[in-house]
């Protein structure tokens, strides 16, 4: 099927309140333009300079999501054009994003990445680290970032019970933070979990933002 047909097929399964991020990393502009022509606007990249180049060349109403591990020295490349950073995994990174956003006189929306998988290759903060970050004076002084939710990546396993359990724990923590640190915030509402291989489980466990690449654009080239 074409990119447009793949998008249509996936969107047919999704509730209206779920944001579908088409993971366009490593994909040529022509494929992104095909998805754009089909009405899609949310695209995900995991390399800062690649996202910067695509943002310069492609339509300006695209909402760029940075979904990969982000090094502090690469924030400057994405700060002007990023719509949402999914992968904030340290206070130091958050500070750098805030600094770059302030220099551009803008506010950048971010998700805190929670470590939920049983894999050392995954990044993220644990629940206690996130609690400490949100209680810190450093966080209180950041006025050019806005924490709008959480992101997590489940263990890469065929065991669906493991994946469901990890997603469920993230949803529980998300609701907990909403009641404690973000009770008066209407913007804290995004729970980014679920990719091509496990998005149906993620939807069942309460995800409202999916990061899907190969099911839209085909296997990585």
PyMOL commands that set and color helices and strands:
alter all, ss='L'
color gray80, all
select helices_A, chain A and resi 3-13+29-37+48-57+72-78+91-103+127-135+137-140+160-180+199-204+214-217
alter helices_A, ss='H'
color red, helices_A
select strands_A, chain A and resi 19-23+42-45+63-66+82-88+108-114+145-152+190-192+209-212
alter strands_A, ss='S'
color yellow, strands_A
deselect
rebuild
show_as cartoon
